[in-house]
Amino acid sequence: GALICVIPLILQRSMGITMLQFADFGVCDYNAPVADRHTLGMMAADEDLLARLDDLMRPCGLVLLRKIRDDSFDIGRLLTRSTSSVAENAAYLCETGDDLGAWRVNILSKKFSKELDRLQRQAERDFGSYEHRAATSESEIRTAFDFMQRCRKGRFAEDLLDNPLYFEFYRDYAIAALESGEAVTYVSYIAGKPVAVLFGVAGDGEFHALLPGSDMENFGKSKPGIQIFYQIIQQRFAEGYRSLDLALGNSGYKNDFKVEETQLRHFTLSRSPAGLAIALVYHHAKPVKNFLKKYVPNVR
């Protein structure tokens, strides 16, 4: 009778097709069953249990489980007859090791770290004090999110922060999680005004970066977006942490931090001809997939 596993899923219907997906609602970078590997291994070895899972999913035209990390449990073992393909974006982890000086000079590259230090000093000479810290009050978080939304405007296609529903969700969650430390909103200030923001969730000693934003229009030469990652990694090292998850996306700046890349995979299990057609497009025809997303918005 003990609870040993939770697989949070949602039924979504588009154009007459019923799809079963992880209930991430577009706000999760990775998805996975909530259980330890030993439990999931036991489940995968239980043919009766797998048959019961299969029966539960039978009414769905398509089971679409996206963004599964390659270093997590192979969810294909729970979905017999499933198909998978590599996701467009990978995950990136920055690890400093126990010697911050060696990381800055040897791994990060001495030239890169010296340049960021120089840019910080230059910004202080030109504009005033340069400070990097976590927001500590509701008013600071509200100011930081308003600033971040303005900075990101027009920079990203289909940016979630352009949607008031998502913007308020992230901001209100940042405020609600402030006291527990479950989420952190880091802010860089020059002369007391924000120039960069980095929001993310925290747990088990790791910070997972979700939303960055920086004032490139007025402070672009100082590289405030890269600077906040660089400074926060060092601050967290001083607090005893050795890694920072830079999350999804193949952005060029992540290579500067000599990150470790982890592939993600999408899994599908087709239960109808229409579901099979969508799965084939999803795995093998990216241009058609992008067209499909316009008319079947639940497929991302």
N, C-alpha and C positions, 0 to 999 in steps of 0.2 A: 503493500500500500504506500510505500515511500515514493515521493516525486523524484525522479532521476533524470528527466530530460524534458525540455520545452522546445518545440519548433514553432515559432510564431509566424503564421502564414495568413494571407488574406486572399479572398476570392475577388477577382475583378472581371468585369464584363465589358468588352468593346466589340462593336460590329458583330454582335451575336456570338462571340467566342468567349468562353469562360476560362480564365487563366488563374492558376494558383501560384502566388509568389510570396517571398519573404515580406513581412509587414514592415519594410523600412521607410516607406512613404517618401523616398527620395532624400532622406537625411542621414543615411548610413553609408559609410565608405566600404564596409565589409559586412558580409552576412554569414551566419553559421548557426547550427543547432546549439542550444544552451545546455551543454553537458560536458563531462570530461571525456578524454579520448578512450579510456578503458570502457566506460559505459557505452559509448557509440560503437566501439568494436564489438561488444557483446550483442548489441542490437543488430549489427550487420551480419553476425553469425547465426542469428535466430531466424530460420526460414519462415516459421509461422508468423512471427512479428512482421517481417517484411511483406508477407502476403496480406496481413491486416492493413498495413500502411498503404499498400497498393489498392486495396479495396476502398479505403477512405478517399483516395484521390481519383477514383474512377469517374465521378461525374464531371471532371475537368477536361476541357479539350486540350489544354496544354499546361504542364507544370514547368514553370520558368524560375529557376533558382540562380540568381546572378551574384557576381562579386564574391566568389568563394576563394579564399587565399590558398595558394599551393602548399603553404606550410601548415595549413590546418587539416582537420580530418577530411578525408576524401568522401564527400557527400554522395558521390556516385555509388558507393557501397550500399547506401540506403535506398537508392533509386535504381532498381534493376531495369535494364534496357535503356538507360538514359544516354544521352549524347552530350559531349562538352566541347567547348572551344575556348581559346585564350581571349581574355578581355582586351579591349583597346588600351586601357590604362593599367599600369602596374602600381604597386604600393612601394613606398620608399622609407627606409629607416636610417636615421643618422646615429651612429654609435661613436662615442668619444674614447671608450676604454678608460683605464684608471689614471692615465697620464694626460692631463689637459694640454700641457705644453707640447708634448709629442704630437697630439692630435692637431694642434694649430699649425705646427711647423712641418710635420712630415706627412700627415694624412690630408689635412685640409689644404695644404701648400702654404709655405711661408709667404709667398708673394700675395696670395689672396687675403690672408689674415692681416698682413701689414697694410694692405690697401684699405681694408675696412676700418682698421684702427686709425689710419690717416684721415679717412673721410669723416669719422666721428669727431676728431680734433678740429678739422676744418669747419664742420657744421657748428661746433661750439664757438669758434672764433667769429664766424659770420653771423650767427643768429642768436646765440645764447646757450644756456645749459641744455645738455642732451641727457635725458633720463629714460630708463627702460624698467618697467615694473608692472605688476599685476594691478588691475583696477580693484579698489577695496570698498566701493560703495555702489549703491544702486544708481546714483546720479552719474558717477564716473562711467559705469557700464552703458547707461543710456546715451551719454555723450559719445562714447567710443563707437557704439553701433551706428548712431546717426552719421558720424564721421566716415565709418567704413562703408556704409551704403552710398554716400556721396562719391567716395573715391573709386568705388567699383562700377559706378554707373557707366554703361556703354562699353566696358572693357571685356565682358564675358557674354557669350551667347547664352541666352536662357538662364541668366544668373538668378538663383533662388531668391536673393535679397531684393530683386525687383518686385517680387510678389509679397504684398503686405502680410499674407497669412504665414509665409515662411519667415519673413523678417521678424515678425512679432514672436513667433515660436522660438527662434534662436535667442533673441534678446531676452524674452521672459524666462527662458530656461537658464540663461547665463546669470540672471538676477537670482532666481530661485536656488541655484546651485552654488552661489557665492560662499555661503557660510560653510557648507560641507566640503568645499574644494573639489566637488565632482566635475565642475567646469571652471576654466580659468580664462579671463580676458586680459591678455597682456597688451600694454600700450607703451609706445615710445612717444616721449614729449620733447619738444624743443621750445625753450622759453615758456614752458607751462602749457603749450598747446599740442594736441595729438598730431603726430605725423605718420604713425603706423599702428595698426592693430592686428593682433593674432589671437583668435578665439579657438578654443578646443576643449575637449573633454579629458579628464585625468582619472587614472585608476591603476592600482598595482604598481605605482612608481613610474608610470609612463604617461606622457602627455601626447595626445593625438591631435595634431593641428587640423582644424576644419575650415576656418574662414580667415584668410589674410586680407588686408587692405592697406594701402599706403598712398600718401600724397605725392604722386610722381610729378604733378604739374608744377608745384612750388619747390619741391625738395628732391627732384629726381637725381641730381648730381650726387647727392649724399647716399643714394641707394637705400632709402629707409626700409623697403620691404625685405631686402636681404639682411640689412643690419639688425632688424628685430629678431630674426631667426638666430643669427650669430650671437647676439647678446643674451637671448633667453637660454640658448643651449649652455652657455657658460654659467649663467646664474643657476640653472638647474643642476649643473655639475657641482657647484659649491654647496647645494642642498642635498647632495648625495645621489643624484640621478645620472645615469650614464647613456641614456638613449632618448631620442625624440622622434616620434613618428611624423614624417612629413606628408603622409597620406597619399591620395591618388593624384595622378596627373604627371605627364612627362615633361614638366616645365624645365627649361634649361638651367635655372638657378640651382636646382637640386643636385645636378652633377658637380657644382662647385663644392658641395658639402660631402662629396665622396660617399654617397648613400648606398645602402644595400637594397637591391631591387628584388621584390617578390611578385611573381606573376599572380593574376587573378583569373578565374575561369567562370564561365557561364554554363549551367547545366539545364538541359531540357528533357522532358519526357512527354511525347506526343500521345494523346488519347483520342484524336479525331483527325480526319483528313485536313480540316482547316488548321488544327494545331500543328500538324506535320508541316504544312506549307509555311506557317510562321516560323517554326523551328529551323527549317532549311534556310530561309532568308536570314534569320538571326545569326546563324553560324557561318554562312558562306557568301553572303552578298551584302556587303556594307552599304553601297549606294542605295540599294533597294531597302535596306534596313532603315536608313535615314528617312527615306520617303515614307516607310511604314510608320515610323514614330510620329509623323505629322497627323496621321489619321487614326492611329491606335496609340494614344498618348500613354497608356499604361506600360507599353513596351519601351524600355529605356536601355 
